[in-house]
Amino acid sequence: MGSKAKAPGKGKIAILPFARPTFDVPFAEERLAAMLAALERTGAELTGPRSLLLDAGAARAAIAELRTSKPDQVLVLQVTFTDAGMVAEAAQAFSGPFSIWAVPEPRLGGRLRLNAFCGLNLAAHALGLAQRPFGYLYADPQATEIDRDLVALLAGERIARPVPVRPATGGDPRGRQAALSLRGTRIGRIGKHPDGFDTCAYDEAKIAALAGVHVEALELERLFAGAVAADRNAVESVAAQAETVLEGLEAVDQDQLDRSYRLKVALDGLRAENGYDAFAIRCWPETFTEYGGAVCGPVAMLGEARVPCACEADVYGALSSLLLQRVAGAPAFLTDLVDLDAADNSGVVWHCGQAPLSMADPDFVPQATIHTNRRMPLLYQFPLKPGRITFLRISQARGRTVAVIGGGEMLKRPMAFTGTSGVVRFDTPAAELLDRVMGAALEHHLALAYGDHRDALGAAAETLGIPVLDL
């Protein structure tokens, strides 16, 4: 590690260690200790809590106390995933320089123990919408260059810079046809997006003007009621479908598994009744805490049947998946970007366990599993198959509508994390990609499909009348 070097002229630095108890708290405490040790080596004058702030009440109390100390700048320590709510409140409470440091975790094939990158992603998006300048760092506190990187961060040398867009162009007629086919499509939004997830917000009139898409809002209770009342024969049909493709179904809680199957029947019923082409579903916490089963497995089934379902009631995520699916002529998968490793020049895309089955690595037998935080079935588990892939996000980042388009190669690697995940070598080097994601302040969901569809997506964006941001 580098030698001790004080960040010049930056005065008192307030730290806010944000985390959530649904993740691996003992591991988070270890990471926080290493972060604090690295910060102390810089010689910076630190103030603020030295323990994890695990809920909104603790975070607000810390923010209020720090305001009395009048710090010169604020550094959020993004130790695990959190929504952007507390970051946004902290940014409003302090007028000085503001930055975020998130920590990676090893790709060991187990659960996402921290998922801090996703928290950084949500925070950056919220700050971008608020037009609040911010610095960022995604680095291991024990990395060789961490002292140097922290000094640069605290000196204001790692500020997120807006990313330029370009006019949309593309010659592939599939893109224009797919964009025009969106007109008259229907998205069923079931429940509202969670608090602190500005990434999933939408304006009904704006999305209708953009793509001619109608969004119909439903309450979660309607989905749950449909699941409880599901026809037994229909439930058994879903169970039979799962039994033909998944190993390990007998190892999960059978009552909770039945509840998960029933959610698939209920979604099928809503689609048949209302003609929905896609769904945006508030999947947590209520499907677990109020209903008692995961919707992830049903989402995987619907995705394979080319009915995209976006987590966290992300309407623009559903729109992105629907457009990419129609361009690709194949299923789309709405993912989180959960890690970027500059040394390996790769990233990890992941979601709990809902990738379409056709995306599974053929050398891996797909498994039934449970949600890593909520401990309920049904989720799919497998690494994504190798091959060329394309990403799309119809984005509202920084208050502008753009088509975010990127490409890469899914590598044949061991499963990075439980659920459905894949290791990607993006066309853009990983270190530069981090700067682009942070600078553009992008949403945390990206739609993924196999094949190279960038030209067609450019034509789709041109048809929709929006510019392109190259990922």
Disulfide bonds with the S-S distance in Angstrom:
none
